Amino acid sequence: MTNHASHQFGPADFNSDSLGEPSHKSPISNRIGFFVPENSRVLIENSAEKIFSICKSGVAPLSFEQAGPREKIYFNPEEINCGIVSCGGLCPGINDVIRSITLTLSRSYGVRNIYGFRYGYQGISNDRHEPYLLTPEFVDGIHEEGGSILCTSRGPREPEEMISVLKHYGVKILFTIGGDGTLSGAYRLGQEIIRQNLDIAVIGIPKTIDNDLLWVERTFGFTTAVDEAWGAITAAHVEASCVWNGVGVVRLMGRESGFIAAHASLAHSDVDFCLIPEVPFSLEGQNGLLKHLQRRLEKSHHAVIVIAEGAGQEFFSMKQKADASGNIIFNDIGIYLCHCIKKYFQEQNIPVGLKYIDPSYLIRSLPANAFDSEFCMVLGQHATHAGMAGKTNLVIGHWNGHFVHVPLPLIAGKRKQLDPDGHTWNRVLEATGQPSFMV
């Protein structure tokens, strides 16, 4: 994946902010070997060749601070209140994260008041909705449900307004669950907290079903999305293979990155064409998709096409609008592609049986699968440990097999994409048999 260019950064860029020196003994200090030393780091590079080269140059390899519980914590659990908010689109696993943070705060640290701010950043504003008081009993079983028990919304709020609400409820640690827009808002809030010299920590838990956040190898909900996309592709293949010249088109999530489409295509060996935003393609001409589809039908008389929602947006001339979070509202490439396929084969006087499947909102609203649910539990635990230790302006990420503290400035406003020259995309080309370029 095209995830980072580490040469643009120095060691200081990967250090986490802290509110101050931890002075309280952790209430979980009876667990021998459970704590992570403050100087424990996780290397960014995982290639021995690159690490040796860096060391030979006399420069220390870049690294993240390792996540985990600290023996000394900054906040006295008996004296603080905490808050949790979820923003942006729905994603499998939000309730799991809410539940994990609540259980860890209350059971491991003994925090008494945990506020669940409702309807995203709207709930931390002057027109706020009354927050829930989260307890282990309140969150019991919510991980078995899709959506967000706290509900959600899009769009930012002014940091000063949010700080006023946090002060009102005595919140010392705010946990923000969301994607790029949410984390950008968390970063602005954290900067204003620093400017006002306040004792409030902001901890992010990265949420994007597209798995497209920079410096984060994996986000929760992604494996559930791939798992469920597999079922949609199966249905498309069955529909296509049971008629003469059957074509199944599946539109999957992936606004600017094709991770879901690529990994779902790898998981399902019956995909013939995978189309993603990172790899341009044409429809017309001898090397266009339609001609390649015709050749595929001549050979096997059925085909399955998987397309990410952000692919092929250059085919639309209409001006794109943005939602409340500033995200571009993409044109529906799936419906457009189906129209082009029908038109092309009608002109060629070739009958086709076309079926279109778009499972996007079905996937977003599902509960997390077991793999994602476990991942969410650990993310919530590490977020809680970071906040209690006085860490701030960071998100909990997963890097090189470890959970790490990723400073918010590295993530806010940035995205990662699938590398067209990388191993994953080349595996997709090998699995589908499609040409490397269709332009």
Secondary structure by P-SEA (a helix, b strand, c coil): ccccccccccccccbbbbcccccccccccccccccccccbbbbccccaaaaaaaaaaccccccccccccccccccccccbbbbbbbbccccccaaaaaaaaaaaacccccccccccccccccccccccccccccccccccccccccccccccccccccaaaaaaaaaaacccbbbbbbcaaaaaaaaaaaaaaaaacccbbbbbbbbcccccccccccccaaaaaaaaaaaaaaaaaaaaaaccbbbbbbbbcccccaaaaaaaaaacccccccccccbbbbccccccaaaaaaaaaaacccbbbbbcccccccccccbbbbccccccccccaaaaaaaaaaaaaaaaccccbbbbbbaaaaaaaccccaaaaaaaaaaaaaaaaaaaaccccbbbbbcccbbbbbbccccccbbbbcccccaaaaaaaaaaccccccc
